[in-house]
């Protein structure tokens, strides 16, 4: 085993007192033939999150490398992801938020083995379970394919931010040395990061659940932004702005899929608002016949 750090794991935390220990334990349990570091960023938590991180820092000083903010960076519109990227030593970057965790001790090794033998690959993701923070039970699975496959740029764009779990991402710094303007301007990080990965090389998906993505976390970004209709509308506009920037960045190579994706997103917001007449207009009716529509309705019924 070499002492040179091959993977840097980004772990961003804010008021994750209840979850951060499980997250860090899942990162530390990784069985690898290479060294890795855990770059923890505590965004001025007001609970015991920082204290828990400090206990891990003291126990694993060569692996757990925290930053403790005194002023919340998110509220200042400051990208803490970029500060973590800047101090990363690894050839690859992995991601696991402080309220999520990994479930497979060989997750990193499997992804790195693939990336090392496929230098054309810029990003590797995998299936993940959705686990309720309330019941601690699995409520769903994030599984965009029932087999290993390479996803096209079009599939990543049309899939949206929920196509893959954020804590399944491993990407190559060589393939993605700098983040483009559309990423820097985005108000969300996982979707533009996935698009960047797809545009930078091949985008590989492993059909193996190796992580748990928590839902129903009180105060989380999803809880705050996607369960309120006005916040949902703002999010929709933010995504539309992102896709417009991607369209310009790619010289409109993906114009058709971008237009279709924006239209579909608007369709589901109208449905959420129960504006059924609007959804029956030309341009929207097509989405009623899509498999995605029936999947969403089915999940709303049984979950």
C-alpha positions in Angstrom: 0.0 0.0 0.0 1.4 3.4 -1.0 1.4 6.4 1.3 0.5 8.7 -1.5 -3.1 9.9 -1.2 -5.1 8.7 -4.2 -8.6 9.8 -3.1 -9.8 12.9 -1.3 -13.3 12.5 0.2 -15.3 15.7 0.6 -17.6 15.6 3.6 -19.6 18.8 4.2 -21.5 19.1 7.5 -24.0 21.5 9.1 -25.9 20.6 12.3 -25.4 16.9 11.6 -24.9 16.0 15.2 -27.2 13.0 14.9 -25.5 11.6 11.7 -21.9 12.7 11.4 -20.4 9.9 13.4 -22.1 7.3 11.2 -20.9 9.1 8.1 -17.3 9.3 9.2 -17.3 5.7 10.4 -18.5 4.6 7.0 -15.7 6.5 5.3 -13.1 5.1 7.7 -14.2 1.5 7.2 -13.1 1.5 3.5 -10.7 -1.3 2.6 -8.3 0.0 0.0 -4.8 -0.7 -1.3 -4.2 3.1 -1.4 -4.3 6.0 1.0 -7.1 8.4 1.2 -8.0 11.5 3.2 -11.3 12.8 4.5 -11.7 16.6 4.1 -14.5 17.6 6.5 -16.0 21.0 6.3 -18.1 22.1 9.2 -20.2 25.1 8.2 -20.4 26.8 11.6 -22.8 24.2 13.1 -24.7 25.3 16.2 -25.0 21.8 17.7 -22.3 19.3 18.7 -21.3 18.4 15.1 -17.9 20.2 15.4 -17.1 18.5 18.7 -17.8 15.1 17.2 -15.6 15.9 14.2 -12.8 17.0 16.6 -12.9 13.6 18.3 -12.3 11.9 15.0 -9.6 14.4 14.0 -7.7 13.5 17.3 -8.1 9.8 16.7 -7.2 9.8 12.9 -5.0 12.9 12.4 -3.5 11.7 9.2 -6.9 10.9 7.6 -9.5 13.3 9.0 -8.7 16.8 8.0 -11.3 19.3 9.1 -12.1 23.0 8.5 -14.2 24.6 11.2 -16.0 27.7 10.0 -17.1 30.4 12.5 -19.4 32.0 10.0 -21.8 30.0 8.0 -20.5 30.0 4.4 -23.7 28.8 2.7 -25.6 31.8 4.0 -22.9 34.0 2.6 -23.2 32.4 -0.9 -19.6 31.2 -0.5 -18.8 27.8 -2.1 -17.2 25.6 0.5 -16.9 22.8 -2.1 -14.3 24.9 -3.9 -12.2 25.4 -0.7 -12.3 21.6 -0.2 -11.3 21.0 -3.8 -8.4 23.4 -3.5 -6.8 21.6 -0.5 -7.4 18.1 -1.9 -4.3 16.0 -2.6 -6.0 13.0 -4.3 -6.1 12.1 -8.0 -9.8 11.4 -7.5 -12.5 13.2 -5.5 -15.3 11.3 -3.7 -18.3 12.9 -2.0 -20.3 12.1 1.1 -22.4 14.7 2.9 -22.4 14.6 6.7 -25.9 13.3 6.9 -25.4 10.4 4.5 -23.1 7.4 4.7 -21.6 4.5 2.7 -22.7 0.9 3.2 -20.0 -1.1 1.3 -16.5 -1.3 2.7 -15.1 -1.9 -0.8 -17.0 1.0 -2.5 -13.9 3.2 -3.0 -11.7 0.3 -4.2 -14.3 -0.8 -6.8 -14.7 2.7 -8.2 -11.0 3.4 -8.2 -10.2 0.1 -9.9 -12.6 1.0 -12.7 -11.2 4.5 -13.1 -7.6 3.4 -13.1 -8.3 0.8 -15.9 -10.4 3.2 -17.9 -8.5 6.5 -18.1 -11.2 7.9 -20.5 -13.7 7.8 -17.6 -14.2 11.2 -15.9 -16.9 10.2 -13.3 -18.1 7.0 -11.7 -21.4 6.6 -9.8 -23.4 3.7 -8.4 -26.8 2.8 -7.0 -27.8 3.9 -3.5 -30.6 3.3 -1.0 -32.8 6.1 0.2 -33.2 5.8 4.0 -35.6 7.7 6.1 -34.0 9.8 8.8 -37.2 9.4 10.9 -37.8 5.6 10.7 -34.2 4.6 9.7 -35.7 2.3 7.2 -35.1 2.0 3.4 -37.9 3.8 1.5 -36.6 3.7 -2.0 -33.5 3.0 -4.2 -31.7 5.3 -6.6 -31.1 3.0 -9.5 -31.3 4.6 -13.0 -30.3 1.3 -14.6 -30.5 -2.4 -13.8 -27.1 -3.1 -15.3 -23.7 -1.4 -15.4 -23.6 1.1 -18.2 -22.1 4.3 -19.6 -24.5 7.2 -19.5 -24.5 9.7 -22.4 -24.5 13.4 -21.9 -28.1 13.6 -23.0 -29.1 11.0 -20.4 -27.3 12.9 -17.6 -28.9 16.2 -18.6 -32.4 14.7 -18.9 -32.1 12.7 -15.7 -31.8 15.8 -13.6 -30.3 16.2 -10.2 -32.0 13.1 -8.7 -30.7 10.6 -11.3 -27.7 9.6 -9.1 -27.0 9.9 -5.4 -24.5 12.6 -4.6 -22.6 10.3 -2.2 -22.1 7.8 -5.0 -19.9 10.3 -7.0 -16.2 9.7 -7.7 -14.5 11.9 -10.3 -11.1 12.5 -11.8 -9.3 15.7 -11.1 -7.2 15.2 -14.2 -10.4 15.1 -16.4 -12.0 17.9 -14.4 -9.2 20.2 -13.3 -11.3 23.4 -13.2 -15.0 23.9 -12.8 -16.7 25.8 -15.7 -18.7 29.0 -15.2 -22.1 27.2 -15.2 -20.9 25.2 -12.2 -19.6 28.3 -10.4 -22.9 30.2 -11.0 -25.2 27.3 -10.0 -27.1 27.4 -6.7 -26.9 23.6 -6.5 -23.8 21.4 -6.7 -24.6 17.8 -7.6 -26.5 18.3 -10.9 -24.0 20.7 -12.6 -21.2 18.5 -11.3 -22.7 15.4 -13.0 -23.1 17.4 -16.2 -19.5 18.5 -16.0 -18.5 14.8 -15.5 -20.5 13.7 -18.6 -19.0 16.5 -20.7 -15.4 15.7 -19.6 -15.2 12.0 -20.5 -17.2 8.8 -20.1 -19.7 8.7 -17.2 -19.9 5.2 -15.7 -22.6 3.7 -13.6 -22.2 0.7 -11.4 -25.5 -1.2 -10.6 -24.5 -2.0 -7.1 -26.0 -0.1 -4.0 -23.0 1.0 -2.0 -24.3 4.0 -0.1 -27.3 5.3 1.8 -28.8 8.7 1.0 -30.9 10.1 3.8 -34.3 11.7 3.2 -36.7 13.4 5.6 -33.8 15.1 7.3 -35.2 18.1 9.1 -33.6 21.4 7.9 -31.8 19.7 4.9 -31.7 21.5 1.5 -34.3 19.1 0.1 -36.6 19.5 3.1 -36.3 23.3 2.9 -36.4 23.8 -0.9 -38.5 21.1 -2.5 -41.4 20.7 -0.1 -42.6 24.3 -0.4 -44.1 25.3 -3.7 -42.6 28.8 -3.9 -39.2 27.4 -3.1 -39.8 24.7 -5.7 -40.6 27.3 -8.3 -37.4 29.2 -7.5 -35.5 25.9 -7.8 -37.1 25.3 -11.1 -35.9 28.7 -12.4 -32.4 28.0 -11.0 -32.2 24.7 -12.9 -33.5 26.5 -16.0 -30.7 29.1 -15.7 -28.1 26.4 -15.2 -29.3 24.5 -18.3 -29.3 27.7 -20.4 -25.6 28.3 -19.4 -24.8 24.7 -20.2 -26.4 25.2 -23.6 -24.2 28.2 -24.3 -21.1 26.4 -23.0 -21.7 23.5 -25.4 -22.5 25.7 -28.4 -26.1 24.4 -28.3 -25.0 20.9 -29.1 -27.6 19.6 -26.6 -30.3 22.2 -27.3 -33.1 19.7 -27.9 -32.6 17.7 -24.7 -32.2 20.9 -22.7 -35.5 22.3 -24.0 -37.2 19.0 -23.4 -35.9 18.8 -19.8 -36.9 22.3 -19.0 -40.4 21.7 -20.3 -40.7 18.5 -18.3 -39.6 20.2 -15.1 -42.3 22.8 -15.6 -44.9 20.1 -16.2 -44.3 18.5 -12.8 -44.4 21.9 -11.0 -47.7 22.6 -12.6 -48.9 19.1 -11.5 -47.8 19.9 -8.0 -49.8 23.1 -8.1 -52.8 21.1 -9.4 -52.9 23.2 -12.5 -54.2 20.3 -14.6 -55.6 22.5 -17.4 -52.2 24.0 -18.0 -50.6 20.5 -18.2 -53.1 19.5 -21.0 -51.9 22.3 -23.3 -49.7 21.5 -26.3 -46.2 20.8 -25.3 -47.1 19.3 -22.0 -49.5 16.5 -22.9 -46.6 14.3 -24.1 -45.3 13.9 -20.5 -48.5 12.0 -19.4 -47.5 9.1 -21.7 -43.9 8.9 -20.4 -42.9 6.0 -18.1 -41.5 8.6 -15.6 -45.1 9.9 -15.1 -46.4 6.5 -14.0 -43.4 5.9 -11.8 -43.9 9.1 -10.0 -47.6 8.5 -9.5 -46.9 4.9 -8.3 -44.4 6.2 -5.7 -46.8 8.8 -4.4 -49.4 6.1 -3.9 -47.2 3.5 -2.1 -44.7 5.8 -0.2 
